């Protein structure tokens, strides 16, 4: 029975807006997350966010009944969650949509995969059941991302009265690549999302790929509408936050580390296979090699924050990033100049400081749903910043005209683009930064979310 106080707007995602850590004295420390969804939802009243408990702190919070208003954390069995999140979502679905398998040897879909898939189904079912319990009659439910692809289908069966949306924050694989998945699994994923009234994506390109998969594999998208909402940067928040004292302090520290009179090539990412951090460093090495005039005159400021460290490939990649950075520093560094400044401890204020002082921002993912760094830098930049941008990032659709666009696999072309960016005329750089900032903020998070809600209810 649905209570009359049940929520009218529900959001479901694996990672919620808050997380808990257990302190040594046994008390719980809560931390609020950031990101487009958090700011997007801030304008909405009478809402409930359903998310998974992700670690021991979260699980303890659920057990103690500690929660934030408007948030329901699901304490899904830790083994089931690990199979669903690490096994299926991050090792299979993320790899398919970002096309990062080394296909001669992987993927391998065997009995272990089938076992994990059963957990993925159970985890999606747990979300669908919680949503069915919490949603008011005719409520709007916005299901987020590849972790929860099966939720719309299950929820539709449980609660035909609801308006269900699904939003993909990742790219969508083209049909030939999507077909790596076992046939029944691919079909189940598509049918899961098609349980929604509306399936939405960050760019036209990913939406078309999804429609392509549905058409080829199922013969069409059925009654589901497909839409595009290109999440933009949160200009008001960024401009205010980036002028706070802690950011100023970090700018001073960074300036000291870079050294007076030197230019900076800045990148900020999760240490993520799809972000192409290693090739970015190879391009920087090629720049120093082929254009010795840049030696001692530029620093590659690379912030690569820990991500998905339960997975061996991510740990290996993290080590590789460190190894390549160390190699460049050993080869070219001088007593007075460290060519690569690699920081791996997550610090948002320091990221903003780097955005402000960057001469060049390097955003070269092999594939990326949107990439908000590309949109945030031009908004925050103090003196204008040249953007070297991969054509495989979703942001390319909106920023391509004023960025220096690269094929992310082409190290030589990326090195050439870095040189062009470093030597760009100041006035041109300033004018481009203004246009980039305007394009980047065309759809701020709150409107991005409300547009989806309106479209779902229409
Ligand atoms: C991408 C995904 C999000 C995810 C985020 C961080 O942006 O689309 O769903 O939350 O990466 O990854 P994590 O695995 O740490 O949640």
Boltz pocket constraint, residues with backbone or C-beta under 6 A from the ligand:
constraints:
  - pocket:
      binder: B
      contacts: [[A, 15], [A, 145], [A, 169], [A, 170], [A, 307], [A, 308]]
      max_distance: 6.0
